[in-house]
């Protein structure tokens, strides 16, 4: 025990020295924040280790903001953001624009007839569908495929991607530092003059994505049904990829309306980190991003999830790998106890010394994988602290539940050890350092914390808050939150030998992906 304590002390001293170079004061010398007249927030961090930079554009709107009957629309527009502008991706926009308007008019007529509940005229429907598809063919003649991405790649761009979650949509890639102005033009231009070209072709891509990741994936189906069961009122019950009926209904016109409402400067933060001087970079960024027209920040009010007063359960019988999940409602990220939930997640799941790994994987040998994580399925609104376990062959989900509940009971009845508490706090500092190790991670963290807290410095204060967590806090939150009536359970039960799991198999993380640009 003394050796272990000495190791922890040495680790703390080493991290203290590293964090001294990664603290608020050191970053304040390198970070410049500028809020433009239109409401958009710019963050520039000078990091001259290499002649490159990365950016992170964060739009504070995700699938929670999808309108009724249009689930998946936030994700759909993310795909559209790579289709170019009125100058990029077109052979002749003056001709393409009216062609796209004809597509929308034809589609509107088609779905009006298709979605009639009575007196549907099949011959008319067939003709309307043909007219719509012919209009698409005509509009496609003007498309220059993937031109936006090709420009980026030709100029040394790397890691171009985007993703949509329930809470937000983000865009990022990296470029050589001498391409800063080109990037500022491209990134601002696609949010100044987006064009909904190839919309229905891309919608089919999203539909196929849903089929692959959810409809044809037992773990994807479990996640979708588990989340819908846990959130009966709040929009967290919506799948980010969208329900299939909505994917087959919404239009390019709907996507444009979503963009007009949520992709406004006051709802966006753009962070850039790399080899640049803020005094030189800010005027360039202001020149281009300042072109975006000002609009009020959109209303974020949503239906609140009522308190849960009984256990809820979802059971899927599949010829596949058994899985056990359970989740407990907790407050959003602004809670004074948010750091306690982070500490609990670390204690239960971080590495091979974590409680769940030692108990279910190492000692009892009943699971190939087990973790407890906070922040599911998002953090912006009240959400879940969730547990997931994958049984080894010969073991069942009920054994996972029993073993997890035994660990929860320990948290309620016994204080964690001094060593465990010290390691939680040490790892929080280490994770901070790792998160700032490259330009992309740095830009990401700065944008997220600026958006969520209105001040990027909260990134560093979050470590301080974990440092203040006590043993009593751990017991208090475990007792308050991990209760039977606050629990939602999700189970995949193996229904036949055809899908017998292999030892060590884990659920595919792809089933939980929220989508990204291709």
GUNU-507496 format. One record per residue (C-alpha): residue in three letters; x, y, z. Coordinates in nm, 2 decimals. Layout:
// residues N
res ala&px X&py Y&pz Z $
...
//
This chain:
// residues 518
res unk&px 0.00&py 0.00&pz 0.00 $
res unk&px 0.29&py 0.24&pz 0.08 $
res unk&px 0.44&py 0.17&pz -0.26 $
res unk&px 0.11&py 0.24&pz -0.43 $
res unk&px 0.07&py 0.57&pz -0.24 $
res unk&px 0.42&py 0.67&pz -0.34 $
res unk&px 0.34&py 0.59&pz -0.71 $
res unk&px 0.04&py 0.81&pz -0.69 $
res unk&px 0.23&py 1.09&pz -0.53 $
res unk&px 0.50&py 1.08&pz -0.80 $
res unk&px 0.23&py 1.08&pz -1.07 $
res unk&px 0.06&py 1.39&pz -0.91 $
res unk&px 0.40&py 1.57&pz -0.90 $
res unk&px 0.47&py 1.50&pz -1.26 $
res unk&px 0.12&py 1.60&pz -1.37 $
res unk&px 0.14&py 1.92&pz -1.16 $
res unk&px 0.45&py 2.02&pz -1.36 $
res unk&px 0.29&py 1.94&pz -1.69 $
res unk&px -0.04&py 2.12&pz -1.60 $
res unk&px 0.17&py 2.43&pz -1.50 $
res unk&px 0.24&py 2.47&pz -1.87 $
res unk&px -0.13&py 2.39&pz -1.96 $
res unk&px -0.31&py 2.61&pz -1.71 $
res unk&px -0.54&py 2.90&pz -1.77 $
res unk&px -0.27&py 3.17&pz -1.73 $
res unk&px -0.05&py 3.01&pz -2.00 $
res unk&px -0.34&py 2.98&pz -2.24 $
res unk&px -0.47&py 3.33&pz -2.18 $
res unk&px -0.15&py 3.46&pz -2.34 $
res unk&px -0.22&py 3.26&pz -2.65 $
res unk&px -0.60&py 3.26&pz -2.68 $
res unk&px -0.80&py 3.55&pz -2.83 $
res unk&px -1.18&py 3.56&pz -2.83 $
res unk&px -1.37&py 3.79&pz -3.06 $
res unk&px -1.75&py 3.82&pz -3.07 $
res unk&px -1.84&py 3.97&pz -3.41 $
res unk&px -2.11&py 4.22&pz -3.46 $
res unk&px -2.34&py 3.95&pz -3.61 $
res unk&px -2.31&py 3.75&pz -3.29 $
res unk&px -2.07&py 3.48&pz -3.41 $
res unk&px -1.78&py 3.40&pz -3.16 $
res unk&px -1.43&py 3.34&pz -3.29 $
res unk&px -1.15&py 3.18&pz -3.09 $
res unk&px -0.79&py 3.18&pz -3.21 $
res unk&px -0.52&py 2.99&pz -3.02 $
res unk&px -0.16&py 3.03&pz -3.12 $
res unk&px 0.02&py 2.70&pz -3.12 $
res unk&px 0.34&py 2.73&pz -3.34 $
res unk&px 0.47&py 2.37&pz -3.30 $
res unk&px 0.41&py 2.30&pz -3.67 $
res unk&px 0.30&py 2.51&pz -3.98 $
res unk&px -0.05&py 2.38&pz -3.97 $
res unk&px -0.39&py 2.47&pz -3.81 $
res unk&px -0.71&py 2.29&pz -3.72 $
res unk&px -1.05&py 2.44&pz -3.68 $
res unk&px -1.38&py 2.34&pz -3.51 $
res unk&px -1.71&py 2.49&pz -3.61 $
res unk&px -1.98&py 2.42&pz -3.36 $
res unk&px -2.34&py 2.49&pz -3.42 $
res unk&px -2.55&py 2.47&pz -3.11 $
res unk&px -2.83&py 2.27&pz -3.27 $
res unk&px -2.87&py 1.89&pz -3.31 $
res unk&px -3.14&py 1.64&pz -3.34 $
res unk&px -3.32&py 1.77&pz -3.03 $
res unk&px -3.41&py 2.07&pz -3.26 $
res unk&px -3.55&py 1.85&pz -3.54 $
res unk&px -3.91&py 1.97&pz -3.60 $
res unk&px -4.20&py 1.72&pz -3.55 $
res unk&px -4.23&py 1.48&pz -3.85 $
res unk&px -3.88&py 1.58&pz -3.96 $
res unk&px -3.65&py 1.37&pz -3.73 $
res unk&px -3.31&py 1.34&pz -3.89 $
res unk&px -3.32&py 1.69&pz -4.04 $
res unk&px -3.02&py 1.83&pz -3.84 $
res unk&px -2.82&py 1.53&pz -3.95 $
res unk&px -2.94&py 1.57&pz -4.31 $
res unk&px -2.83&py 1.93&pz -4.33 $
res unk&px -2.48&py 1.83&pz -4.20 $
res unk&px -2.45&py 1.62&pz -4.52 $
res unk&px -2.57&py 1.91&pz -4.73 $
res unk&px -2.30&py 2.14&pz -4.59 $
res unk&px -2.05&py 1.94&pz -4.81 $
res unk&px -2.25&py 1.98&pz -5.13 $
res unk&px -2.10&py 2.32&pz -5.21 $
res unk&px -2.24&py 2.67&pz -5.27 $
res unk&px -2.38&py 2.89&pz -5.54 $
res unk&px -2.01&py 2.91&pz -5.67 $
res unk&px -1.87&py 2.57&pz -5.57 $
res unk&px -2.02&py 2.25&pz -5.70 $
res unk&px -2.21&py 2.39&pz -5.99 $
res unk&px -2.15&py 2.43&pz -6.37 $
res unk&px -2.40&py 2.70&pz -6.40 $
res unk&px -2.59&py 2.81&pz -6.09 $
res unk&px -2.81&py 3.06&pz -6.28 $
res unk&px -2.95&py 2.75&pz -6.46 $
res unk&px -2.93&py 2.51&pz -6.17 $
res unk&px -3.13&py 2.73&pz -5.93 $
res unk&px -3.46&py 2.72&pz -6.12 $
res unk&px -3.40&py 2.35&pz -6.19 $
res unk&px -3.38&py 2.29&pz -5.82 $
res unk&px -3.69&py 2.49&pz -5.77 $
res unk&px -3.87&py 2.26&pz -6.01 $
res unk&px -3.75&py 1.96&pz -5.82 $
res unk&px -3.91&py 2.10&pz -5.50 $
res unk&px -4.24&py 2.19&pz -5.67 $
res unk&px -4.26&py 1.84&pz -5.82 $
res unk&px -4.17&py 1.67&pz -5.49 $
res unk&px -4.43&py 1.88&pz -5.30 $
res unk&px -4.70&py 1.77&pz -5.55 $
res unk&px -4.59&py 1.41&pz -5.53 $
res unk&px -4.59&py 1.38&pz -5.15 $
res unk&px -4.93&py 1.55&pz -5.13 $
res unk&px -5.08&py 1.28&pz -5.34 $
res unk&px -4.86&py 1.00&pz -5.18 $
res unk&px -4.96&py 1.09&pz -4.83 $
res unk&px -5.34&py 1.12&pz -4.89 $
res unk&px -5.53&py 0.90&pz -4.65 $
res unk&px -5.83&py 0.86&pz -4.88 $
res unk&px -5.90&py 0.89&pz -5.25 $
res unk&px -5.54&py 0.84&pz -5.36 $
res unk&px -5.51&py 0.82&pz -5.74 $
res unk&px -5.24&py 0.56&pz -5.82 $
res unk&px -5.21&py 0.66&pz -6.19 $
res unk&px -5.17&py 1.03&pz -6.09 $
res unk&px -4.92&py 0.93&pz -5.82 $
res unk&px -4.71&py 0.74&pz -6.06 $
res unk&px -4.70&py 1.03&pz -6.30 $
res unk&px -4.61&py 1.28&pz -6.02 $
res unk&px -4.33&py 1.06&pz -5.91 $
res unk&px -4.19&py 1.04&pz -6.27 $
res unk&px -4.21&py 1.42&pz -6.30 $
res unk&px -4.02&py 1.46&pz -5.97 $
res unk&px -3.75&py 1.22&pz -6.07 $
res unk&px -3.72&py 1.37&pz -6.42 $
res unk&px -3.67&py 1.71&pz -6.25 $
res unk&px -3.39&py 1.56&pz -6.04 $
res unk&px -3.22&py 1.42&pz -6.35 $
res unk&px -3.23&py 1.77&pz -6.51 $
res unk&px -3.10&py 1.95&pz -6.20 $
res unk&px -2.81&py 1.69&pz -6.17 $
res unk&px -2.68&py 1.80&pz -6.51 $
res unk&px -2.54&py 2.11&pz -6.34 $
res unk&px -2.36&py 1.94&pz -6.05 $
res unk&px -1.99&py 1.92&pz -6.01 $
res unk&px -1.97&py 1.62&pz -5.77 $
res unk&px -1.76&py 1.66&pz -5.45 $
res unk&px -1.60&py 1.99&pz -5.56 $
res unk&px -1.60&py 2.13&pz -5.21 $
res unk&px -1.40&py 1.84&pz -5.07 $
res unk&px -1.17&py 1.83&pz -5.36 $
res unk&px -1.07&py 2.19&pz -5.31 $
res unk&px -0.98&py 2.11&pz -4.95 $
res unk&px -0.78&py 1.80&pz -5.04 $
res unk&px -0.60&py 1.98&pz -5.32 $
res unk&px -0.48&py 2.24&pz -5.07 $
res unk&px -0.35&py 1.99&pz -4.82 $
res unk&px -0.66&py 1.94&pz -4.61 $
res unk&px -0.68&py 1.64&pz -4.39 $
res unk&px -0.94&py 1.47&pz -4.16 $
res unk&px -1.23&py 1.65&pz -4.32 $
res unk&px -1.54&py 1.54&pz -4.14 $
res unk&px -1.85&py 1.64&pz -3.94 $
res unk&px -2.10&py 1.48&pz -3.71 $
res unk&px -2.44&py 1.55&pz -3.57 $
res unk&px -2.55&py 1.45&pz -3.22 $
res unk&px -2.86&py 1.52&pz -3.02 $
res unk&px -2.70&py 1.84&pz -2.87 $
res unk&px -2.50&py 1.99&pz -3.16 $
res unk&px -2.35&py 1.97&pz -3.51 $
res unk&px -1.97&py 2.01&pz -3.56 $
res unk&px -1.74&py 2.05&pz -3.86 $
res unk&px -1.36&py 2.01&pz -3.87 $
res unk&px -1.05&py 1.95&pz -4.07 $
res unk&px -0.69&py 2.07&pz -4.08 $
res unk&px -0.49&py 2.27&pz -4.34 $
res unk&px -0.14&py 2.42&pz -4.38 $
res unk&px -0.11&py 2.75&pz -4.21 $
res unk&px -0.07&py 2.94&pz -4.54 $
res unk&px -0.43&py 2.83&pz -4.63 $
res unk&px -0.60&py 3.02&pz -4.35 $
res unk&px -0.77&py 3.27&pz -4.58 $
res unk&px -0.89&py 3.00&pz -4.82 $
res unk&px -1.04&py 2.81&pz -4.53 $
res unk&px -1.21&py 3.12&pz -4.39 $
res unk&px -1.36&py 3.18&pz -4.73 $
res unk&px -1.48&py 2.82&pz -4.78 $
res unk&px -1.61&py 2.77&pz -4.42 $
res unk&px -1.80&py 3.09&pz -4.42 $
res unk&px -1.92&py 3.05&pz -4.78 $
res unk&px -2.09&py 2.72&pz -4.71 $
res unk&px -2.30&py 2.88&pz -4.43 $
res unk&px -2.36&py 3.20&pz -4.63 $
res unk&px -2.47&py 3.04&pz -4.96 $
res unk&px -2.56&py 2.67&pz -4.90 $
res unk&px -2.73&py 2.49&pz -5.19 $
res unk&px -2.95&py 2.18&pz -5.13 $
res unk&px -2.82&py 2.00&pz -5.44 $
res unk&px -2.84&py 1.62&pz -5.47 $
res unk&px -3.07&py 1.63&pz -5.17 $
res unk&px -3.28&py 1.33&pz -5.24 $
res unk&px -2.98&py 1.12&pz -5.35 $
res unk&px -2.81&py 1.21&pz -5.02 $
res unk&px -3.13&py 1.14&pz -4.83 $
res unk&px -3.11&py 0.78&pz -4.97 $
res unk&px -2.76&py 0.76&pz -4.83 $
res unk&px -2.89&py 0.85&pz -4.49 $
res unk&px -3.18&py 0.60&pz -4.52 $
res unk&px -2.92&py 0.33&pz -4.60 $
res unk&px -2.72&py 0.45&pz -4.30 $
res unk&px -3.02&py 0.40&pz -4.08 $
res unk&px -3.08&py 0.05&pz -4.22 $
res unk&px -2.72&py -0.05&pz -4.16 $
res unk&px -2.66&py 0.10&pz -3.82 $
res unk&px -3.00&py 0.06&pz -3.66 $
res unk&px -3.26&py -0.15&pz -3.85 $
res unk&px -3.01&py -0.43&pz -3.93 $
res unk&px -2.80&py -0.40&pz -3.61 $
res unk&px -2.94&py -0.55&pz -3.29 $
res unk&px -2.73&py -0.32&pz -3.07 $
res unk&px -2.85&py -0.02&pz -3.27 $
res unk&px -3.21&py -0.13&pz -3.22 $
res unk&px -3.15&py -0.17&pz -2.85 $
res unk&px -3.00&py 0.18&pz -2.82 $
res unk&px -3.29&py 0.33&pz -3.01 $
res unk&px -3.56&py 0.16&pz -2.80 $
res unk&px -3.37&py 0.19&pz -2.47 $
res unk&px -3.34&py 0.57&pz -2.53 $
res unk&px -3.70&py 0.61&pz -2.64 $
res unk&px -3.81&py 0.42&pz -2.32 $
res unk&px -3.59&py 0.63&pz -2.09 $
res unk&px -3.72&py 0.96&pz -2.24 $
res unk&px -4.09&py 0.96&pz -2.28 $
res unk&px -4.13&py 1.34&pz -2.31 $
res unk&px -3.80&py 1.51&pz -2.38 $
res unk&px -3.67&py 1.51&pz -2.75 $
res unk&px -3.37&py 1.29&pz -2.64 $
res unk&px -3.61&py 1.01&pz -2.73 $
res unk&px -3.56&py 1.09&pz -3.10 $
res unk&px -3.30&py 0.90&pz -3.31 $
res unk&px -3.04&py 1.14&pz -3.46 $
res unk&px -3.05&py 0.95&pz -3.79 $
res unk&px -3.43&py 1.00&pz -3.79 $
res unk&px -3.74&py 0.77&pz -3.81 $
res unk&px -3.78&py 0.61&pz -4.15 $
res unk&px -4.12&py 0.77&pz -4.22 $
res unk&px -3.97&py 1.11&pz -4.16 $
res unk&px -3.67&py 1.04&pz -4.38 $
res unk&px -3.91&py 0.95&pz -4.66 $
res unk&px -4.10&py 1.27&pz -4.61 $
res unk&px -3.89&py 1.58&pz -4.55 $
res unk&px -3.76&py 1.79&pz -4.83 $
res unk&px -3.48&py 2.01&pz -4.94 $
res unk&px -3.71&py 2.30&pz -4.86 $
res unk&px -3.74&py 2.17&pz -4.50 $
res unk&px -3.36&py 2.15&pz -4.48 $
res unk&px -3.32&py 2.51&pz -4.59 $
res unk&px -3.58&py 2.62&pz -4.33 $
res unk&px -3.38&py 2.43&pz -4.06 $
res unk&px -3.06&py 2.60&pz -4.18 $
res unk&px -3.22&py 2.94&pz -4.18 $
res unk&px -3.34&py 2.90&pz -3.82 $
res unk&px -3.04&py 2.74&pz -3.65 $
res unk&px -2.73&py 2.82&pz -3.86 $
res unk&px -2.72&py 3.18&pz -3.75 $
res unk&px -2.40&py 3.35&pz -3.62 $
res unk&px -2.54&py 3.39&pz -3.27 $
res unk&px -2.57&py 3.01&pz -3.25 $
res unk&px -2.22&py 2.93&pz -3.37 $
res unk&px -1.87&py 2.93&pz -3.23 $
res unk&px -1.56&py 2.88&pz -3.46 $
res unk&px -1.23&py 2.79&pz -3.29 $
res unk&px -0.89&py 2.78&pz -3.47 $
res unk&px -0.57&py 2.64&pz -3.32 $
res unk&px -0.23&py 2.63&pz -3.49 $
res unk&px 0.06&py 2.83&pz -3.63 $
res unk&px -0.08&py 3.18&pz -3.65 $
res unk&px -0.07&py 3.51&pz -3.48 $
res unk&px -0.41&py 3.61&pz -3.34 $
res unk&px -0.35&py 3.97&pz -3.44 $
res unk&px -0.31&py 3.86&pz -3.80 $
res unk&px -0.57&py 3.59&pz -3.81 $
res unk&px -0.86&py 3.77&pz -3.65 $
res unk&px -0.90&py 4.03&pz -3.92 $
res unk&px -0.90&py 3.76&pz -4.19 $
res unk&px -1.17&py 3.56&pz -4.00 $
res unk&px -1.37&py 3.87&pz -3.93 $
res unk&px -1.36&py 3.97&pz -4.30 $
res unk&px -1.52&py 3.64&pz -4.40 $
res unk&px -1.74&py 3.53&pz -4.11 $
res unk&px -1.86&py 3.88&pz -4.05 $
res unk&px -2.05&py 3.84&pz -4.38 $
res unk&px -2.30&py 3.61&pz -4.23 $
res unk&px -2.62&py 3.80&pz -4.16 $
res unk&px -2.72&py 3.86&pz -3.80 $
res unk&px -3.02&py 3.68&pz -3.65 $
res unk&px -3.15&py 3.64&pz -3.29 $
res unk&px -3.04&py 3.32&pz -3.12 $
res unk&px -3.31&py 3.06&pz -3.17 $
res unk&px -3.54&py 2.95&pz -2.89 $
res unk&px -3.40&py 2.64&pz -2.71 $
res unk&px -3.69&py 2.56&pz -2.49 $
res unk&px -3.81&py 2.20&pz -2.50 $
res unk&px -4.05&py 1.97&pz -2.32 $
res unk&px -3.90&py 1.87&pz -1.98 $
res unk&px -3.88&py 1.50&pz -1.89 $
res unk&px -4.10&py 1.44&pz -1.59 $
res unk&px -3.95&py 1.25&pz -1.29 $
res unk&px -3.94&py 0.87&pz -1.34 $
res unk&px -4.13&py 0.68&pz -1.07 $
res unk&px -4.10&py 0.32&pz -1.18 $
res unk&px -3.85&py 0.10&pz -1.35 $
res unk&px -3.88&py 0.07&pz -1.73 $
res unk&px -3.76&py -0.22&pz -1.93 $
res unk&px -3.69&py -0.30&pz -2.30 $
res unk&px -3.62&py -0.66&pz -2.40 $
res unk&px -3.51&py -0.77&pz -2.74 $
res unk&px -3.48&py -1.14&pz -2.83 $
res unk&px -3.22&py -1.17&pz -3.10 $
res unk&px -2.99&py -1.44&pz -3.25 $
res unk&px -2.69&py -1.22&pz -3.15 $
res unk&px -2.46&py -1.12&pz -2.88 $
res unk&px -2.65&py -1.07&pz -2.55 $
res unk&px -2.61&py -0.72&pz -2.40 $
res unk&px -2.72&py -0.55&pz -2.08 $
res unk&px -2.78&py -0.18&pz -2.03 $
res unk&px -2.93&py 0.03&pz -1.76 $
res unk&px -2.96&py 0.41&pz -1.71 $
res unk&px -3.05&py 0.65&pz -1.44 $
res unk&px -3.17&py 1.01&pz -1.49 $
res unk&px -2.94&py 1.28&pz -1.38 $
res unk&px -2.93&py 1.67&pz -1.41 $
res unk&px -2.77&py 1.84&pz -1.71 $
res unk&px -2.40&py 1.95&pz -1.73 $
res unk&px -2.47&py 2.27&pz -1.54 $
res unk&px -2.55&py 2.08&pz -1.22 $
res unk&px -2.33&py 2.16&pz -0.92 $
res unk&px -2.27&py 1.78&pz -0.89 $
res unk&px -2.16&py 1.74&pz -1.26 $
res unk&px -1.80&py 1.68&pz -1.14 $
res unk&px -1.92&py 1.40&pz -0.90 $
res unk&px -2.08&py 1.22&pz -1.19 $
res unk&px -1.75&py 1.25&pz -1.39 $
res unk&px -1.57&py 1.11&pz -1.09 $
res unk&px -1.81&py 0.82&pz -1.06 $
res unk&px -1.76&py 0.74&pz -1.43 $
res unk&px -1.38&py 0.74&pz -1.38 $
res unk&px -1.40&py 0.52&pz -1.07 $
res unk&px -1.62&py 0.26&pz -1.24 $
res unk&px -1.48&py 0.25&pz -1.59 $
res unk&px -1.14&py 0.40&pz -1.64 $
res unk&px -0.89&py 0.13&pz -1.72 $
res unk&px -0.81&py -0.21&pz -1.58 $
res unk&px -0.81&py -0.08&pz -1.23 $
res unk&px -1.17&py 0.04&pz -1.25 $
res unk&px -1.43&py -0.12&pz -1.03 $
res unk&px -1.64&py -0.27&pz -1.30 $
res unk&px -1.35&py -0.42&pz -1.49 $
res unk&px -1.20&py -0.57&pz -1.18 $
res unk&px -1.53&py -0.72&pz -1.07 $
res unk&px -1.71&py -0.84&pz -1.38 $
res unk&px -1.41&py -0.90&pz -1.62 $
res unk&px -1.11&py -0.99&pz -1.41 $
res unk&px -1.25&py -1.15&pz -1.10 $
res unk&px -1.59&py -1.30&pz -1.18 $
res unk&px -1.50&py -1.36&pz -1.54 $
res unk&px -1.86&py -1.31&pz -1.65 $
res unk&px -1.82&py -1.02&pz -1.89 $
res unk&px -1.59&py -0.93&pz -2.18 $
res unk&px -1.67&py -0.56&pz -2.13 $
res unk&px -1.84&py -0.34&pz -1.88 $
res unk&px -1.85&py 0.03&pz -1.81 $
res unk&px -2.05&py 0.31&pz -1.64 $
res unk&px -2.06&py 0.64&pz -1.83 $
res unk&px -2.22&py 0.97&pz -1.78 $
res unk&px -2.35&py 1.20&pz -2.05 $
res unk&px -2.58&py 0.96&pz -2.24 $
res unk&px -2.73&py 1.04&pz -2.49 $
res unk&px -2.62&py 1.40&pz -2.45 $
res unk&px -2.53&py 1.65&pz -2.18 $
res unk&px -2.71&py 1.98&pz -2.28 $
res unk&px -3.03&py 1.87&pz -2.11 $
res unk&px -3.10&py 1.63&pz -1.82 $
res unk&px -2.97&py 1.29&pz -1.93 $
res unk&px -2.86&py 0.95&pz -1.81 $
res unk&px -2.58&py 0.79&pz -1.62 $
res unk&px -2.57&py 0.45&pz -1.80 $
res unk&px -2.41&py 0.11&pz -1.75 $
res unk&px -2.34&py -0.14&pz -2.03 $
res unk&px -2.21&py -0.49&pz -2.00 $
res unk&px -2.14&py -0.77&pz -2.25 $
res unk&px -2.17&py -1.12&pz -2.11 $
res unk&px -1.91&py -1.39&pz -2.19 $
res unk&px -2.05&py -1.71&pz -2.34 $
res unk&px -2.24&py -1.91&pz -2.08 $
res unk&px -2.34&py -1.60&pz -1.89 $
res unk&px -2.67&py -1.40&pz -1.91 $
res unk&px -2.77&py -1.04&pz -1.88 $
res unk&px -2.93&py -1.10&pz -1.54 $
res unk&px -2.58&py -1.18&pz -1.41 $
res unk&px -2.46&py -0.85&pz -1.54 $
res unk&px -2.74&py -0.67&pz -1.36 $
res unk&px -2.67&py -0.85&pz -1.03 $
res unk&px -2.30&py -0.77&pz -1.05 $
res unk&px -2.35&py -0.41&pz -1.14 $
res unk&px -2.60&py -0.36&pz -0.86 $
res unk&px -2.35&py -0.51&pz -0.62 $
res unk&px -2.10&py -0.24&pz -0.72 $
res unk&px -2.37&py 0.03&pz -0.69 $
res unk&px -2.45&py -0.09&pz -0.34 $
res unk&px -2.09&py -0.06&pz -0.24 $
res unk&px -2.09&py 0.30&pz -0.35 $
res unk&px -2.39&py 0.37&pz -0.13 $
res unk&px -2.27&py 0.19&pz 0.18 $
res unk&px -1.89&py 0.23&pz 0.18 $
res unk&px -1.66&py 0.53&pz 0.12 $
res unk&px -1.42&py 0.48&pz -0.17 $
res unk&px -1.05&py 0.45&pz -0.07 $
res unk&px -0.80&py 0.74&pz -0.05 $
res unk&px -0.60&py 0.58&pz -0.34 $
res unk&px -0.91&py 0.57&pz -0.56 $
res unk&px -1.00&py 0.93&pz -0.50 $
res unk&px -0.64&py 1.04&pz -0.57 $
res unk&px -0.63&py 0.85&pz -0.89 $
res unk&px -0.96&py 1.00&pz -1.01 $
res unk&px -0.82&py 1.34&pz -0.96 $
res unk&px -0.48&py 1.25&pz -1.12 $
res unk&px -0.65&py 1.11&pz -1.43 $
res unk&px -0.87&py 1.42&pz -1.47 $
res unk&px -0.55&py 1.62&pz -1.50 $
res unk&px -0.40&py 1.37&pz -1.74 $
res unk&px -0.71&py 1.36&pz -1.96 $
res unk&px -0.70&py 1.74&pz -1.98 $
res unk&px -0.34&py 1.73&pz -2.10 $
res unk&px -0.42&py 1.46&pz -2.36 $
res unk&px -0.72&py 1.66&pz -2.48 $
res unk&px -0.49&py 1.96&pz -2.56 $
res unk&px -0.21&py 1.75&pz -2.72 $
res unk&px -0.30&py 1.85&pz -3.08 $
res unk&px -0.46&py 2.13&pz -3.27 $
res unk&px -0.78&py 1.95&pz -3.34 $
res unk&px -0.83&py 1.85&pz -2.98 $
res unk&px -0.75&py 2.20&pz -2.86 $
res unk&px -0.99&py 2.37&pz -3.10 $
res unk&px -1.26&py 2.12&pz -3.01 $
res unk&px -1.23&py 2.18&pz -2.64 $
res unk&px -1.21&py 2.56&pz -2.67 $
res unk&px -1.53&py 2.57&pz -2.89 $
res unk&px -1.73&py 2.33&pz -2.67 $
res unk&px -1.65&py 2.50&pz -2.34 $
res unk&px -1.70&py 2.85&pz -2.49 $
res unk&px -2.04&py 2.74&pz -2.62 $
res unk&px -2.16&py 2.55&pz -2.31 $
res unk&px -2.03&py 2.79&pz -2.05 $
res unk&px -1.97&py 3.12&pz -2.23 $
res unk&px -1.60&py 3.10&pz -2.13 $
res unk&px -1.34&py 2.86&pz -2.26 $
res unk&px -1.16&py 2.89&pz -1.92 $
res unk&px -1.42&py 2.65&pz -1.78 $
res unk&px -1.22&py 2.37&pz -1.95 $
res unk&px -0.95&py 2.42&pz -1.68 $
res unk&px -1.20&py 2.49&pz -1.40 $
res unk&px -1.36&py 2.15&pz -1.46 $
res unk&px -1.05&py 1.99&pz -1.34 $
res unk&px -1.06&py 2.20&pz -1.03 $
res unk&px -1.42&py 2.10&pz -0.96 $
res unk&px -1.32&py 1.73&pz -0.98 $
res unk&px -1.04&py 1.80&pz -0.74 $
res unk&px -1.30&py 1.92&pz -0.49 $
res unk&px -1.50&py 1.60&pz -0.50 $
res unk&px -1.51&py 1.42&pz -0.17 $
res unk&px -1.59&py 1.06&pz -0.07 $
res unk&px -1.91&py 1.18&pz 0.09 $
res unk&px -2.01&py 1.33&pz -0.25 $
res unk&px -1.97&py 0.99&pz -0.42 $
res unk&px -2.19&py 0.82&pz -0.16 $
res unk&px -2.45&py 1.10&pz -0.17 $
res unk&px -2.50&py 1.10&pz -0.55 $
res unk&px -2.49&py 0.72&pz -0.57 $
res unk&px -2.77&py 0.70&pz -0.31 $
res unk&px -2.98&py 0.98&pz -0.47 $
res unk&px -2.95&py 0.87&pz -0.83 $
res unk&px -2.90&py 0.49&pz -0.85 $
res unk&px -3.25&py 0.39&pz -0.73 $
res unk&px -3.48&py 0.12&pz -0.87 $
res unk&px -3.76&py 0.37&pz -0.96 $
res unk&px -3.51&py 0.59&pz -1.15 $
res unk&px -3.38&py 0.29&pz -1.36 $
res unk&px -3.44&py 0.21&pz -1.73 $
res unk&px -3.32&py -0.13&pz -1.84 $
res unk&px -3.23&py -0.25&pz -2.19 $
res unk&px -3.15&py -0.62&pz -2.27 $
res unk&px -3.06&py -0.82&pz -2.57 $
res unk&px -3.14&py -1.18&pz -2.49 $
res unk&px -2.99&py -1.45&pz -2.72 $
res unk&px -3.28&py -1.62&pz -2.88 $
res unk&px -3.10&py -1.90&pz -3.06 $
res unk&px -2.77&py -2.08&pz -3.12 $
res unk&px -2.74&py -1.93&pz -3.47 $
res unk&px -2.60&py -1.60&pz -3.32 $
res unk&px -2.39&py -1.75&pz -3.04 $
res unk&px -2.15&py -1.48&pz -2.93 $
res unk&px -1.78&py -1.52&pz -2.95 $
res unk&px -1.56&py -1.47&pz -2.64 $
res unk&px -1.45&py -1.11&pz -2.60 $
res unk&px -1.70&py -0.97&pz -2.85 $
res unk&px -1.82&py -0.62&pz -2.78 $
res unk&px -2.11&py -0.42&pz -2.92 $
res unk&px -2.01&py -0.23&pz -3.24 $
res unk&px -1.96&py 0.14&pz -3.16 $
res unk&px -2.08&py 0.21&pz -3.51 $
res unk&px -2.43&py 0.14&pz -3.40 $
res unk&px -2.42&py 0.44&pz -3.17 $
res unk&px -2.25&py 0.68&pz -3.42 $
res unk&px -2.46&py 0.99&pz -3.50 $
res unk&px -2.34&py 1.03&pz -3.85 $
res unk&px -2.07&py 1.20&pz -4.03 $
res unk&px -1.98&py 1.35&pz -4.37 $
res unk&px -1.84&py 1.11&pz -4.63 $
//
